[in-house]
Amino acid sequence: LVRLYSEFWYYCRSDYRVKQVIRNGPRMFHQLVEKSIDLFITCQARHSLFHCLYLWQEGLEKGRCNSVKLHASLYYLHILKWLSVIPREQFFFIRSEDLFHTPHKILKELFSFLDLPPITDPVILDNLLKFTENSNQNVHSEYHEQRFLMLNETRRMAESFFRPFNQELANLLEDQRFLWNDV
């Protein structure tokens, strides 16, 4: 959900309607999420879940700031497809939040998963950890002001939509962290 909102601001700040977006951003985001959820649910009533995953956007207006990529956050469905062709034991699943908050721990687990020896050279380790600094994130300070915060009603609506998919993901991966209750 955080990624979805960040992506909205990233694309919309370069939209030709930037003043309107800045003035009404949280409300615009709410409307786009609401429309996307409605279209997805309508699609599900007529088609398979996977059809809707890839084709539900047909009713959305095209453009950088006219839709949200709700489908991209349905990780369960994407991973389920991958697991239908590649064995589970060949995957190492992490949440970006965990990578950015505990990079040493995650890298240690990753190296163990890959049967690689631990990195002992501090220069190499430092270089590896640099990618976790997330320097490209959408961190424009003006977007963190109160007027740019996501509406509580939007958060509740989106969390309600994602909850069953996240529950399925947590069950599939046997890892409750993928419920995202801690973020």
C-alpha contacts under 8 A as a table, 3 or more apart, distances in Angstrom:
res1	aa1	res2	aa2	distance
1	L	4	L	5.00
1	L	5	Y	6.30
1	L	73	S	7.65
1	L	155	R	7.77
1	L	158	A	7.26
1	L	159	E	7.62
2	V	5	Y	5.22
2	V	6	S	6.07
3	R	6	S	5.03
3	R	7	E	5.99
4	L	7	E	5.17
4	L	8	F	6.29
4	L	68	V	7.03
4	L	69	K	7.04
4	L	70	L	7.26
4	L	73	S	7.71
5	Y	8	F	5.02
5	Y	9	W	6.50
5	Y	29	F	7.53
5	Y	150	M	7.55
6	S	9	W	5.27
6	S	10	Y	6.10
6	S	138	N	6.23
7	E	10	Y	4.89
7	E	11	Y	6.17
7	E	138	N	7.82
8	F	11	Y	5.50
8	F	12	C	5.86
8	F	29	F	7.19
8	F	65	C	6.84
8	F	68	V	6.69
9	W	12	C	5.05
9	W	13	R	5.78
9	W	25	G	7.89
9	W	138	N	7.84
9	W	143	Y	7.74
10	Y	13	R	5.82
10	Y	14	S	7.40
10	Y	138	N	6.34
11	Y	14	S	5.80
11	Y	15	D	6.74
11	Y	64	R	5.61
11	Y	65	C	6.11
12	C	15	D	4.84
12	C	17	R	7.98
12	C	18	V	6.60
12	C	21	V	6.70
12	C	64	R	6.50
12	C	65	C	4.91
13	R	18	V	5.49
13	R	21	V	7.26
13	R	22	I	7.65
14	S	18	V	6.53
15	D	18	V	5.33
15	D	64	R	6.85
15	D	65	C	6.47
17	R	20	Q	5.40
17	R	21	V	6.18
18	V	21	V	4.91
18	V	22	I	6.05
19	K	22	I	5.15
19	K	23	R	6.14
20	Q	23	R	5.11
20	Q	24	N	5.93
20	Q	25	G	7.55
21	V	24	N	5.18
21	V	25	G	4.65
21	V	28	M	7.27
22	I	25	G	5.32
22	I	148	F	7.79
24	N	27	R	5.48
24	N	28	M	5.93
25	G	28	M	5.00
25	G	29	F	5.99
25	G	148	F	6.69
26	P	29	F	5.10
26	P	30	H	6.18
26	P	147	R	7.82
26	P	148	F	6.09
26	P	149	L	6.63
26	P	150	M	5.42
26	P	151	L	6.10
27	R	30	H	4.98
27	R	31	Q	6.28
27	R	151	L	7.37
28	M	31	Q	5.14
28	M	32	L	6.21
29	F	32	L	5.10
29	F	33	V	6.11
29	F	68	V	7.96
29	F	150	M	7.99
29	F	154	T	7.99
30	H	33	V	5.22
30	H	34	E	6.04
30	H	151	L	7.28
30	H	153	E	7.99
30	H	154	T	5.28
31	Q	34	E	5.04
31	Q	35	K	6.06
32	L	35	K	5.12
32	L	36	S	6.03
32	L	66	N	7.18
32	L	67	S	5.67
32	L	68	V	6.30
33	V	36	S	5.05
33	V	37	I	6.06
33	V	67	S	7.81
33	V	68	V	6.53
33	V	70	L	7.50
33	V	154	T	7.49
33	V	158	A	7.22
34	E	37	I	5.26
34	E	38	D	6.16
34	E	154	T	7.97
34	E	157	M	7.74
35	K	38	D	5.10
35	K	39	L	6.13
36	S	39	L	5.15
36	S	40	F	6.12
36	S	57	Q	7.54
36	S	60	L	7.57
36	S	67	S	7.41
36	S	68	V	7.11
36	S	70	L	6.84
37	I	40	F	5.08
37	I	41	I	6.11
37	I	70	L	7.76
37	I	161	F	7.33
38	D	41	I	5.20
38	D	42	T	6.03
39	L	42	T	5.05
39	L	43	C	6.03
39	L	56	W	6.47
39	L	57	Q	7.35
39	L	59	G	7.01
40	F	43	C	5.05
40	F	44	Q	6.20
40	F	52	C	6.33
40	F	53	L	7.89
40	F	56	W	5.63
40	F	57	Q	7.80
41	I	44	Q	5.00
41	I	45	A	6.45
42	T	45	A	5.28
42	T	46	R	7.01
43	C	46	R	5.43
43	C	47	H	5.81
43	C	52	C	5.73
43	C	56	W	6.07
44	Q	47	H	5.13
44	Q	48	S	6.11
44	Q	49	L	5.93
44	Q	52	C	6.23
47	H	51	H	6.21
47	H	52	C	6.63
48	S	51	H	5.17
48	S	52	C	6.38
49	L	52	C	5.16
49	L	53	L	6.15
50	F	53	L	4.81
50	F	54	Y	6.50
50	F	77	L	7.48
51	H	54	Y	5.59
51	H	55	L	5.81
51	H	56	W	7.34
52	C	55	L	5.13
52	C	56	W	4.55
53	L	56	W	6.25
53	L	71	H	5.76
53	L	77	L	7.88
54	Y	57	Q	7.65
54	Y	71	H	7.47
55	L	58	E	6.16
56	W	59	G	7.14
57	Q	60	L	5.26
60	L	66	N	7.51
60	L	67	S	6.44
61	E	66	N	5.79
61	E	67	S	6.73
62	K	66	N	6.15
62	K	67	S	7.10
63	G	66	N	5.28
63	G	67	S	7.18
64	R	67	S	7.14
65	C	68	V	7.77
69	K	72	A	5.60
69	K	73	S	7.50
70	L	73	S	5.70
70	L	74	L	7.24
71	H	74	L	5.37
72	A	75	Y	7.00
74	L	77	L	5.87
74	L	78	H	6.83
74	L	162	F	7.25
74	L	165	F	6.53
74	L	166	N	7.79
75	Y	78	H	5.18
75	Y	79	I	5.99
75	Y	165	F	7.68
75	Y	166	N	7.67
75	Y	169	L	7.19
76	Y	79	I	5.27
76	Y	80	L	5.94
76	Y	165	F	5.95
76	Y	166	N	6.66
76	Y	168	E	6.51
76	Y	169	L	4.67
76	Y	172	L	8.00
77	L	80	L	5.04
77	L	81	K	6.39
77	L	165	F	7.79
78	H	81	K	5.31
78	H	82	W	6.55
79	I	82	W	4.99
79	I	83	L	6.05
80	L	83	L	5.07
80	L	84	S	6.29
81	K	84	S	5.22
81	K	85	V	7.26
82	W	85	V	5.70
82	W	86	I	6.05
83	L	86	I	5.04
83	L	87	P	5.95
83	L	88	R	6.06
84	S	87	P	7.63
86	I	90	Q	7.05
87	P	90	Q	5.70
87	P	91	F	7.61
88	R	91	F	5.63
89	E	92	F	7.78
92	F	110	L	7.17
92	F	113	F	7.25
94	I	98	D	6.93
94	I	99	L	7.13
94	I	106	I	7.91
95	R	98	D	5.35
95	R	99	L	6.51
95	R	178	F	7.52
96	S	99	L	4.96
96	S	100	F	6.14
97	E	100	F	5.30
97	E	101	H	6.07
98	D	101	H	5.12
98	D	102	T	5.62
98	D	103	P	7.20
98	D	106	I	7.32
99	L	102	T	5.48
99	L	103	P	4.78
99	L	106	I	5.92
99	L	132	T	6.67
100	F	103	P	5.71
100	F	132	T	5.33
100	F	133	E	6.79
100	F	134	N	7.39
102	T	105	K	5.50
102	T	106	I	6.33
103	P	106	I	5.13
103	P	107	L	5.96
103	P	129	L	6.65
103	P	132	T	6.63
104	H	107	L	5.25
104	H	108	K	6.09
104	H	129	L	7.51
105	K	108	K	5.14
105	K	109	E	6.27
106	I	109	E	5.05
106	I	110	L	6.03
107	L	110	L	4.90
107	L	111	F	6.04
108	K	111	F	5.26
108	K	112	S	6.22
108	K	118	P	6.75
109	E	112	S	5.07
109	E	113	F	6.06
110	L	113	F	4.95
110	L	114	L	6.20
111	F	114	L	5.08
111	F	115	D	6.06
111	F	116	L	4.99
111	F	117	P	6.72
111	F	118	P	6.50
112	S	115	D	4.90
112	S	116	L	5.90
112	S	117	P	7.26
112	S	118	P	7.62
113	F	116	L	7.67
119	I	122	P	7.82
119	I	124	I	7.35
119	I	125	L	6.31
120	T	125	L	7.25
121	D	124	I	5.49
121	D	125	L	6.21
122	P	125	L	4.99
122	P	126	D	5.89
123	V	126	D	5.08
123	V	127	N	6.22
124	I	127	N	5.12
124	I	128	L	6.17
125	L	128	L	5.05
125	L	129	L	6.15
126	D	129	L	5.13
126	D	130	K	6.33
127	N	130	K	5.25
127	N	131	F	7.64
128	L	131	F	6.32
129	L	132	T	5.49
129	L	133	E	7.26
130	K	133	E	5.46
131	F	134	N	6.47
134	N	137	Q	5.69
136	N	139	V	7.97
139	V	143	Y	7.44
139	V	144	H	7.82
140	H	143	Y	5.66
140	H	144	H	7.26
141	S	144	H	5.36
141	S	145	E	7.16
142	E	145	E	5.61
143	Y	148	F	5.46
143	Y	149	L	7.76
144	H	148	F	6.07
144	H	149	L	6.69
145	E	148	F	5.57
145	E	149	L	6.87
146	Q	149	L	5.43
150	M	154	T	6.76
150	M	155	R	6.90
151	L	154	T	5.18
151	L	155	R	6.43
152	N	155	R	5.04
152	N	156	R	6.19
153	E	156	R	5.13
153	E	157	M	6.09
154	T	157	M	5.12
154	T	158	A	6.06
155	R	158	A	5.28
155	R	159	E	5.91
156	R	159	E	5.18
156	R	160	S	6.02
157	M	160	S	5.20
157	M	161	F	6.33
158	A	161	F	5.01
158	A	162	F	6.14
159	E	162	F	5.13
159	E	163	R	5.73
160	S	163	R	5.27
160	S	164	P	7.79
161	F	164	P	7.10
161	F	165	F	7.97
162	F	165	F	5.39
162	F	166	N	6.02
163	R	166	N	5.10
163	R	167	Q	6.03
163	R	179	L	7.40
164	P	167	Q	5.00
164	P	168	E	6.23
165	F	168	E	5.12
165	F	169	L	6.19
166	N	169	L	4.88
166	N	170	A	6.06
166	N	178	F	6.28
166	N	179	L	5.22
166	N	180	W	7.89
167	Q	170	A	5.11
167	Q	171	N	6.16
167	Q	178	F	7.64
167	Q	179	L	6.02
168	E	171	N	5.07
168	E	172	L	5.98
169	L	172	L	4.99
169	L	173	L	6.05
169	L	178	F	6.55
169	L	179	L	7.76
170	A	173	L	5.27
170	A	174	E	5.51
170	A	175	D	4.99
170	A	176	Q	5.10
170	A	177	R	7.02
170	A	178	F	5.01
170	A	179	L	6.09
171	N	174	E	4.82
171	N	175	D	6.71
171	N	176	Q	7.48
172	L	175	D	7.91
175	D	178	F	6.17
176	Q	179	L	5.64
176	Q	180	W	7.97
177	R	180	W	5.72
177	R	181	N	7.28
177	R	182	D	7.76
180	W	183	V	5.69
